[in-house]
């Protein structure tokens, strides 16, 4: 059991189970980048990924968008691959577009963004990775 609210096991499990469409902020076509590998993992688990990158590349056969606001359909989870000091704005954008959840990757923490996001009724996880958490949720089922 963790002592930080943003790594609640039930919340993590719920996001992984319930969220089908994942906008991946910072996803480019570089297969050596962590964002690419995690997006590929999410696809392997049946999730739809949506690349969010300023150049809007098509990645893993999915068309990209320059911003979350440009995505013309609902996004369930916004997975953020940005440094902590830049990540909060993407949590705010996720709330603005009606996402159900926000996920900050390993090493990405912004407690103020966590407070804003959860106060808006959006679930949020920080400082962990879906690929790490997925096996834990399967074991607990």
C-alpha positions, 0 to 999 in steps of 0.5 A: 500500500502506497502512502501517496494518493496518486499511486492508489492501486484501485485507481490505477487498476480502474484506469487501466481497465476502464480507459480504452482511448489513450492520448500519449503526449510526446509520442513520436515515431522514434521506436527508441523513445519510452513513449513509443514503447509504452504506446506499443504496449498499450496497443498490444493490450487492446487500447487505442493510442492517439499520438499528441506531438507538435508535428502530429506524426502518424505513429503505430498506424494511428494519426497524430494531433498537434494538441489534445484540443485537436483530437476530434473524438473522446479521449479516456486517458491522457498519458504524459511523457513530459518533464514535471515542470511542463506536465501540469499544462497537459493535465489542465488540457485533459480536464478541458477536453473531458478526459476521464483520467490523467497519467504522469509517467515515471519521474513526473510529479506535479502535486498542484496539477494533481490537486487541480485535476482531481478537484475537477473530478478527473482521476490521476496517477503520477510517477508510474508506468502502465507497463509496470502496473499492468502485471500487478492488476492482472495478479490482483484480479 
